[in-house]
Amino acid sequence: MRRLIVNADDFGLTQGVNRAIIEAHCQGVVTAATLMANGQAFDDASQRVTSTPRLCVGCHVVLVDGLPVLEEGQTPTLSNRKFHDRRFYGSLTGFALRATSGNIDADEIEAEATAQIRKVQAAGIVVSHLDTHKHTHIFPAVLRPLLRAARTCGVPAVRNPFGPVHISIVAKRPSLWKQFGKVTVLSRLGKTFRRSVAGAGMLTTDGTVGIVTTGAMDASLFKNIVDSLPEGTWELVCHPGYNDADLDSIRTRLRESRAVELRLLTSPEAREILHRSGVQLISYRELVWDRLRPASPNVHAL
């Protein structure tokens, strides 16, 4: 059996992104979304969730390129103090170097992640899972405190940011080779990730697809990814959105690509590709049900 969670990241970034994610869920193949507690359109996203009860909503924990939820002075090793700025460091490369060299306080990560999850929960949203902006939890120094925050807040699942990348997916796309190389190098951290998640008693998928193709996803790549999906439960990362004036004010490399993904995710072609491949669409709720089902014959009533 092959199952797929289609998760839209950056919920709460702008109203245009929020509207696109809801459309991709109601009219398309998106089954889950992760909400940015510090997004400028957080309130708008929270309100939209009330009209889409089938959308599985997690927390998109931001530790780079954004503002902390905690008050000033509580995240000194995460913030760019050199320029007297409350914002997190903007560069993922710089963050990675600091994280792997022990220059970021794990307690700060746990506290900030907890604050972000609690903010989403305070909006009346049941947080089903976690992931991180720019996949920072790929690094063990981030993953460990993130898992502690998840357990404290009662969040049962976390994204597995590792997964298969077939050469055929990037063979005809020279622009993707650089990202492919990065993902391949970082894949060695996958075993540590799986051990940590299992040790924390949390749920995750067999892995994630679509990270390498971020910003380039189209129908051809989508078909290639779905057709090459191994047996198991996987997550596809996507970033639908409207490329509008609000997005112009946001620091992001994903602009035109968001509108392209929205058209793809709401197209009859996307559903047909999944149908022909025999891939079942699910959300993170099913992972929780899978755990409960053997212990409770009445789990279908949840």
N, C-alpha and C positions, 0 to 999 in steps of 0.2 A: 504493500500500500504506500502511496505517495501523497502526503498532505502538505499544504502550503498556507502559511499565514502571510497575508500581504499587508505590511505595516507602513503607514504614511508617517514619516518623521516631520518635525518642525510644526506640529499643531500649536497654534498660539503665536506664531511668528508675525503674521499680518492677517488682517481680515480676509484678504484675497486668498491666502494660503488656507485659512480655515474653511472658507466657502468651497474651495476646490476639494479639500479632503472629505467634506460632508457629501459633495456630489459624487466623488469617486467611491464612496461607500454606498450611498443610496442608489446610484445609477450604474455602478461599476463593480470592480472586484476587490476593493480595499475592505479588509475585515477588521483592522485594528489601526490605532494611531497613538503616537506618544506626544504628550502635551508638555510644552516648555513653561515651567512655573514663572520664569522671568521674561517670557515673551511679551511684546508690547500689546498683543491682541489676546492675552490670556483670558480676560473677562468675556470677550466675545466668544472664544472657543468654549468656555465653560457653559455659557448659555446655550450654545448650539448642541452640546452633548445631550441636553435634556430632551431634545426632540428626536434623538437617534439612539434608542436604548439597546439596539443590537450591536452598535459600534463598541468594540472592546478598547478601553482607553488606559494607557500606561503613562509613565512619567519619563520625559526626555531630559535626563539630568544634564545640566550644562555646567561645565567646569572650565571651559575655554571659550573665548570670544563672546562674552556676555557679562551681565551684571549679577553679583551674588544676591540671593534672597536674604541672607543674614545681614545684620547691620554693619556699618563701617567699622573696621578694626578687628572683625572676627575671622577674617580670612587673609591674614597678611602674607602667607606663603603662596596663596593662589592668585593674589592681585598684583598688579603692576605698580608696586610702590615706588619704583625708580622715577616714575613720572607723576607721582602723587595721584594715581588714578585708582578708583575703586574697581574698575573693570578687571575681569580675568585677562590673562595673557591672550593675545589674539592669535598667536602662531601655534599650531599643533606641534610642529617640530620642537619649538622652544619648550612647550609644556612637556613633551615626551622626554626631553633631555633632563628637565628638572625632576620629573617623576622617577625616572630610572636611576638618577644619581642621589636620590634621597633628600632632595631639597624642597619637597612638598610635604606638609604635615598631614599624616593620615587622619588624625582627629578632625582637622579642618574639612577634609573631604567628607568624612562621615557626617559631620554637623551640617554642612551645606546641603548634602544630598538629602538628609533627613528633613531639613527645612523646606526643600523643594517638594518632596513627596507630601509632606504635611499640608503644604499650601494647596496642592491639587486635591487632596482628600477633604480639606476644609471647604472646598467648593461643591462638596456633595458627590464627588466622583469616586467610585470604587477603582483603585489603581490595581490593574491586573498584572502589570509587568513593568520592568525598567529597561531602558537602554541609555546610551549617553551620546551627547552631541559630538560628532566627529569620532565616535567609537573609542573614547578615551579609556573605557574600562577594559580594553584589550591588554592594558598594562597591569600586572599583578598589584603594583603599589596603589592603583586606583580601584581595582576590583575588590580587594579585601575589605576596605572600609565601605564600599558601596554595598556589598553583601550584608554587612552589619547594619547599615541603614535600612535596607530592605526588610531584614528580619524584625528590626525594631518597629517598623511601620506596618508589618503584616503583609508585605507584598510577596506573592508566592513565586514569581518567575522573573527571569532576566534574559535578555538577548544573548545568544551565542554568536559573537561577531566573526567566528571562524567558519569556513565552509569551502566546498570544492569550487575551483575555477578552471573550467576546461579551456584548453588552448584555443579551441575552435571559436570560443566566444570573443576573444580579442584578436584572433589571427588577422582579420581583415580591417581592424581598427587601430592603426598606429598610435592614435592619441591615447589609447588605453594601456599601452605597454608599461608606461611609468607606474601607473597605479597597480597594475598586475604585479610588477616587481616588488613594490612595497608590501602588498598583501602576502605575497609568497614568502618574503623574509620574515614577516611577523607571524606567519602561521605556526612557527615553532613554539609559540606561547600557548597554543591550543590545548595541549595536555594539562598544563598548569591551570588553565581556565576550567576545564572539566572537573579536575580534582577539587578545586576550590568551591565550585558550585555544588558538587555532590556533598562535600564536607559541610556546607552550610544548610543542607537539606532543602535546597531550592530546585525549581524546575527550569528547564531550558529546552531548546530544540536541538536537533542534530547539527544545526549550523545555519548560516545566513548566506543568501545569494543576492547578487545585485550591487554589492559594495563597489566592485571594480567598475561597473557600468554606470555609477552615479554621474549624472550630468550628460549621459549619452544614450540613455534608454530609449529604444524605439520598438516597433512591432517585431522587427527582425531579431533584435537581441532578446526581447521578451520570449519569443518562440524558441530560440536557442537555449535559453536558461531553463525554460519549462521542459523542453524535450530531453535535456541532459540531466534533469533532476534525479538523484538516486532515490532508492527506497528510503522511507523514513519521514520525519516531520521537519520541515524547513521553513525559514522566514525569508521573504523577499522585501528588501528595503526600497522604498520609493519616496519621491518628493514632489507630489502634485501641487500646483499653485497657479495663481493668476499673476502674470508679469505686469503689475500695475504700478501706480505712483508710490503706494506704500512700500512695495518691495524695493523700489529705487532708493529708499532711505535706509535700507538694511544692508549691512556688510555681508554679502554672500556671493559666491561664484555661480550659484544656481539661479538663473533668471529665465531665459527663454526655454530652458529644458523643463521647467516646472509645467509650463503650458503644454508642451509636447507630451509629457507623462500623463497629464490630466486627460488629454484626448485619447491616449492609448488605454488608460485604465477604465475609461467609460465606454470603450468601443465594443461592438459585438464581436470583433475579431479576437480581443483578449479572452472573452468567455469561450469562444470556439476553440482557441488554442488549448486552454485548460481542459475543456471537455474532451477533445480528441486525444489528449495525452493521458486522460484518466486521472488527473490530479484533483484531489478534493480540497476545496477551500475551507479553512477553519480559522478560529481565532485563538488567543491564549486561554480563553475559558475552557476549551477542550483539553488543554494540558492539565488543568486542575481537575476536570471531570475524570480524565484518565486515571489520575491518582486516587480519586475517591471511589470510582466505580467498583473495584473489587471488594471494598469494605462496606459499601452501602448499596443494596439492591434498589433503593429508591432515589438514587442520585439524579435520575432523569427528571425528578420533580423540582430540582433546584432552579 
